[in-house]
Amino acid sequence: MQNPLQIRGAALRRGDRELWSGLDLDVAPGELIAVLGPSGSGKTTLLRAILGLEPLSEGTITALGEPVRRRGNRRIGYLPQARPLPRDTSIRGRELVGLGVDGHRFGLPLRRRGDRARVDALIDAVDAGHFAGEPVGVLSGGEQQRLRVGQALADDPRLLLCDEPLTSLDLANQQAVVRLIDAHRKTGAGVLLVTHDINPVLGKVDRILYLANGRFTLGKPKDVLTSPVLSDLYGAPVFVLRAGDRLVVVGAPDAEESHHHHEGHQ
């Protein structure tokens, strides 16, 4: 089976600043790779490059067997950061999910019987039946994010890109969204998930891509989240400390407070 994502010799620069270079990455079917790193390290930019929205400075990206292109690929699912929608947003939950099914077509939404059935199935899959008829503006952040998951999975994507999908969610909703992502991964889809906090997904992650200081490291969590590896990556002393049920990264010179990673007991 073909890998959903192949990146070869990729580099991306901003003026004189190099975010990363020499990146080779394959995401296999059913594999979940977490992308970590401080703000400004190029995590979201990597997802934008895969979506065809950001040209590489060097290298190539092949997604689902095709070179990436600016007009996008509907077979790639995208789950954005969990930013609450304004309270006066009147679109209803099922309509938000429906945009993933027929939002690419002209004309009235949900005109086909198959579309309605697909939306119903997606709403059931994300356990949103009891609030899908409400305006999304009055829903909680977790409820809104579950609907976004349904929208992202509308075309049964073989590659799913997630950009900070758990930010601002409480623990229960984080776990709910992680279960939905993991369930889709188990269908054979490749998943690339950007996050600041590794704790909610660590038990599901196969590998970690850690971007920092214009460099990167790639490997299993137990091999990447260590003091020697991160100290070498940053070029400065970095300590990975276990405090109770947390693993905290301390001393990363360009990391924000929210960048500290928390690792649950495995």
Secondary structure, DSSP 8 states (H G I E B T S, - for coil): ---SEEEEEEEEEETTEEEEEEEEEEE-TT-EEEEE--TTSSHHHHHHHHTTSS--SEEEEEETTEE--TT--TTEEEE-------TT---BHHHHHHHHHHTTSSSSTT-SHHHHHHHHHHHHHTT-TTTTTSBGGGS-HHHHHHHHHHHHTTT--SEEEEESTTTT--HHHHHHHHHHHHHHHTTT-EEEEE-S--GGGGGG-SEEEEEETTEEEEE-HHHHSSHHHHHHHHTS--EEEEETTEEEEE--TT--GGG-------
